[in-house]
Amino acid sequence: MPFDLQAYLARVGYEGPVEPTLEVLDAIHLAHATTIPFENLDILLGRPIRIDLASLQDKLVRDRRGGYCFEHNTLFAAALEAVGFGVTRLGARVRFGARSVTARTHMALLVQADGQGRLADVGFGGGGVLRSMPIGPGPELDQFGWRFRLVDEDGVRVLQTHRPNGWIDLYAFTFEPQYPVDYEMANHFTSTHPSSPFTRTLTAQLSGPERSLILRGRKLIEETPTGETSSEVRDDELLQVLAERFTLSFPPGTRFDGPRGEP
């Protein structure tokens, strides 16, 4: 199936110019990151996660669903290449919440725009970057009050964000290009292994300039650059919350139990 750029742009609500400039990159990045939710619901419904482009167009564009990093950034990379950007696909080790070294189970992008290398990533979920940022280590970057920076750690780039308690690592990556088979392996682990958080806990997330919404299990978190609040979602409220807060609609009676799903 050929990539349908116009359908993708309509899905993310982008109506601006379509040319490979930094301004366009950031505009499409922001539109995607704030429109298509991050979620793992198919895993808990017992469905496989397919990351070929045809499947992603069907799920994220036509069916107006969300997905996780491999789904988001594979689709986003295809859109950028259709516009005319040069894109290198990268692998990253998530550090946020990790207690030890993790596998490369995150996908990020190196994009060439206006002669610059830019880190682009619409697939990290709540608290991730909303626009691209310079790929080199440098001063902090403010995006609608959310603060980010890239630091160098013996040749490894580390994306950090500032929270009320200080700077924390999100993920670390190198510039070694990744191939589809690399993502197939990582996606298989992430979507099926019993130690993967995505096989154990429901999550839906939607980023925004002023706040990010994160549903983890039955805990709904509203996060801003300066702090967060949380509330509990009852089982009988779950489908309504997914529809109204995350734009994810499912038939009445849908249950996200999965083989290892947590209530």
N, C-alpha and C positions, 0 to 999 in steps of 0.2 A: 504494500500500500504506500503510495507516495505521501510525503508529509504535506498536510493541509495547513499552510501558514495562516490563511485568512480565518479558518475555523479556530485555530489556537489563539490568535489575537482577539477574536470576538469572545472567546472563553475568558480571557483575563481582562477584558474590557479596555484594551489599548486601541486608540484611534489616531495616534500621532503619525509622524513620518516613519517610513520603513527604509532605513539606510544604516550602514555600519559605522555609526558614530558613538562616542562615549555618552552623549546625551540620550540617544535612543536606547543604548544598552541599559542605562540606569532606569529609564522610564519603564521598559518592559520588565526588567528585574523587579522593580517595585510593584508593578501591576500583578505579576505572577505571585510574588511572595505574599501579597495581601489578599489574594482572591482564591487560590487553590489550596485547600487545607492539607496539612500534614496528618496522616492517619494510618493505622494498621488494621483496620476493621475486617478486611478480607481474610487476614490470617486467622482471626478469631471466628470467622464464619466457615473456616475449613476450605478456603479457596486458595489456589496457588498465586503467588506474585509473579507475574510475567513482565519482563522489562524490555521486550522487543517493541519497536516503535509503533507498529500497528496496534498492539494491545494497549499501549499507553494512550494512543489517540482515542481508542474506544472508551477506555475507563475514565481518564482525566478530562478529556475534552467533550466527547459525545455524551457520556453518562454523568458528567459533572461531579465526579468523585475526586478524592484526593489520593495521597500515597505517601511513601517515605522517600529517602534521598535518591535511591537509584531510579525511581519512577520520575520524580520531579526533575532531577538534573539531566536525565537522558532526554526527556521531552524538551526541556529548556535549551539544551545544547543543539538539538535538531532545529529548533526555531531560530536560534542565533545564526547557525550556519545557513539557513534558508535566507536570512536577511543579508548575509555576506560577511559575517564575523569569522575570524579564525579562532578555533576552540581546541584546547587540549584538555582531555579528561584526566582527572587526578584521583588518587586514593588517599584517604586520611584516616588517622587513628583518633577516635573520639576520646577526649579526656574529661569532658564534663561529667561529673559524678563517678568517674572511674577510680578504682583503688590500685590498679596495676596496669601494665602495658596492655593495650587492646589490639585486636587485629584491625586491618584496614577495611572497616565496614562502613565507611562514609565516602560519598562521592562529592567532589568539588570540581570547579572548572577554572581553567586559566584562559582568559579571553583577551584577544588583541583588539584594541579600540583606539583609534587616533594615535597610533604609534606607541601605545602603552600596554603593558601587561597588567591585567586586572583580575583579582580574585572575584569570582561570581559563584553564588550558592543560594538557590531558592529552596533547598531541601533539608535544612537543618531543623526546621520547626520553630516554635516560639523562642524568641531571644536571638535568632540568627540575623545575619546582615539583611538589610532591606534594599540596599543598592550595592553595586560593585565597589571594590576598594583597591588601591594600588597594591601590587603583589609584593613589593619590597618592604622590608622592615622600616618602620618610621613612626612619626607621632600619631597620637590617637586621632580617630576620625569620629565626628559626631553625626549620627543619623537620626534626626527627629528626637534628640535627647538620649538615644541609645549610643553608648560609647564603645568603640572597637579599636584594636590595634593589632598589627602583626609584628612579632618579635622573631629574631633569629636565634636558634638553639643548636649550635654546631652544625649548621647547614640545613637544619629542619625549620620550616616556618611554623609558627604557632599562632593561631587566631585566639585572641583574648577579648573578653568583654568586661566592662566595669559594672560591678554590682555594689549595693550598699556596703558590703564588707571588703571591697577592693577588687583588684583585677583577678579574674579566674580564666583558666584555659578552657576553650571550647574543643579544639582539635588541632592535631599536628599533621603536616603533610610535607612531601617532597615534590619535585617536579618531574618524577619519572612518569611518562605517559602510561595510562592504563588502557587495557583492551577489553572488548566485550566479554571475553571469557573470564577476566578478572572480576568483573561485576557479577557474572553469573555465579561464580563460586561464593562471593561475599553475600549475594542475595540469597542463595540457598541456605547458608548458615543463618543469616539474620531472620529469615522467614520460617525456618523449621527447627533449629537447634533448641533443645530444652533450656539451655542457659541464656538464650537471647531474650532480652526484655520484651521484644515484640511478640513473642509467642506466649507470654505470661500475663501481660497487663494491657488492657485497652488504653489507647491514647488517641486523642484528636487535638490538633493545635492549629491556631490561625494567628498569624502575625499581623501587626498593625502599627502605624506610626506612633500612636499614643499608648497602646497597650497590646499585649499578647494574651490570648486565651489558651489555656492548657487544660485539657481534661485527661487525667491519669487515673485509671480505675474509675472510681466514683467521686474523685476530688476535683473540683473545678477551680482553677487558679487564674486570677486576673493579675498579670504582671505588668508593671510600669518601670521606667528607668530608675525610679527611686524606691521601689518596694513592691509588695504583693499582698493580695487578700485571697482568701480561699473559702469555699463553701462545699457542702456535700450534696451530691445529686442522688435522689432516690431512684431505685430501679424503674419505678413507673414513670419517672420524669426523663429517663435517658434518651429515648427517641426524640422527644420534643426538644431537649437541649441540643442534641446533635443537629437537628433541623434548623432551629432558630439561631443558635450561636455559631455553628460551624458549617452551615449550608449543606449538610449531609442528610439526605432523606432516605428512609428505609420503610418497608411495609410494616403496618402494625403487627406486633407480636414477634418481630425480629429479636433474636437473642444472640449475644456475642460471647458465647461460652468458650468455644474452641477446646482443643484437647487439654490445654493447660491454662485456660482463661481464668482470671481472678475476678471476683465480684467487686 
